Amino acid sequence: MQSRLAITGGVLVTEHGAVPGNLTVDESGRISAVLAEAVIPDAAEVVDATGLLVLPGVVDGHSHLNDPGYTDSEDFYTGTCGAAAGGVTTVIEHPLTDPLPDSLDVFLAKREIAGAKAVVDYALWAALTPDNVSYQGVKTRELARLAGAGAVAFKGFMTFTWEIPRLDDGLLMVAFRRVGELGLPIGVHSENGEVIRYLSEHLRASGREDPLSHGEARPEITEREAVARVLELSRGSEARVHLVHLSVPEAVDLVARARFEGRTVSAETCPHYLTLTEEALTRLGPYAKCNPPLRSSRCVEGMWQRLSLGRIDSVGSDHGPFTRQEKERDSFWDVPAGVTGIQVMLPLMVTECLRRGIPLESVVRLCSSNPARLFGLYPRKGVLAPGSDADLVLLDPREQWELTSGELFAKEKWTPHEGWRLTARVRRTIVRGQTVYVDGPGGGRICVEPGYGRFLRPGAGREEGSA
Ligand SMILES: [Zn+2]
C-alpha cells in the first residue's frame, strides 16, 4: 500500500543507536513502518534524507513563551517558530504567564491562545501558588481541575520572584502530597530564597553593580541546599519530583542518590549550564543573566561528567526571552533573569556531544525520549516507532556554520551563543508527517499556518478531540 510520506536514505537515530534506514508515514501523521535501507518504500511524497540524520523531534520540557501577559518579548507563534527551526516538535510551556495559570479558567484561556498560534505541538505546565496549594487557599480545588484539563505537570518556586508567589517549606510539603496524589510530576525551582535575598540586599547596598555580583548572590550552596530540602520535604509523598535547570554537579548527585534509594525523582539541566561559564556574564552582561546563574568551569565540566554517567535525565532549553529594553535596565539587579535558547538547543547539544565523544543517542534520550516519558507523552512522542507521531528532525551533521542572532525566529533576536561555530544544522522539521520548517539558501522558513500545533495531554498523549 502506498504511504503518504517516506523519508529515505538517512541514518535513523534513536536513544538506542543509529542505523541507516527508511521511514514511512500514514494518513494520520503517524509512523507506519521503520524499514531497512534496502527496502524502498512506495509513497506519495518522498523526502530524500541522504547524508542526514533523522532524529525524533525534540520534546522541550522547559520553555517560557510569555503568552499571555509578556508578549512584547515572545508569544506562542514566534516561540514555536523558533522551536520548529530548532528541531523542537513538542513545546512544554512553563506557567510563568500573566495571569498565572493556577486555576482552571486561566489554564483553559491559555490553552486557547496557544492553540490559535502554535506551529508545533504543545503541552502546558500549571502554576503552584499559595492559593491553590494551601488546604485553606481560595483555589484549593483547582489542582484536580487543572489536572483534568490536561496540565502536564505543576511548578512551584522556592525563590522570591516578581512573576509568581513562592511556596514556603510548609506549602512545599503540602504541594508534594497533593500533586503526588494526582500522579503528575511536580517541578521545583530549587534555590534557597532567603539566602539569596540576604546576599542580594547586602551586595546591592555595598554598591556592587557588576555582572559577577549576580552569581555571588546565588552561590552553589543555595542550589545544593534547596535540592536537599526538596528531597527531604517530598519524602513519604507520592510526588514525582522533577528538579529543573540544575547547574551544580553535587545537586545532581543528591538527585541520583535519592533515585538509588528508590525515589521517583528526575534531574534536568539546560544547554547554557553545559556550554557557558560566568565568563559569559562578564562578556555579555545582562544577556547572560539567568537563574540559577552561570557558574564556574568546574561546574560545567562536572555537569558533563554527570551527564556521561547517566545521572541527568533531561535537557530543556529554559528559553526565557526578554526585550532588550528589559535586559538593559539601569541597575543589573533589576534586569530580569533568562536567556533565549529554544532554536539553538539541539544544534548546540549535538555539536558539544560530538566534540566530547558522547554518542548522539544520548542527545535523543536527554532531549526527546526522556522528556516525553517524564511528561506522559511517550511513546506518542520521543521515539521512531510504528504508531508514534511522525515528529522528525533532519539534521545535517557535516554542516559547519556560525550562529547569528539574525537567524532566530524569536521576537527578540539575541542569544548568548552569538558567533558560536556549530557542526550540526537542522534541515527540516516534521510534525505529525507535515513539514513545519525547511532550511534553505536564503534562510529557513516556516511551512504551516499558526494553529497547526495541537494540545497534548499526558497519559495517552493524544490531542484534544481525537479518538
Ligand atoms: Zn524556567
Boltz pocket constraint, residues with backbone or C-beta under 6 A from the ligand:
constraints:
  - pocket:
      binder: B
      contacts: [[A, 62], [A, 64], [A, 94], [A, 318], [A, 320]]
      max_distance: 6.0
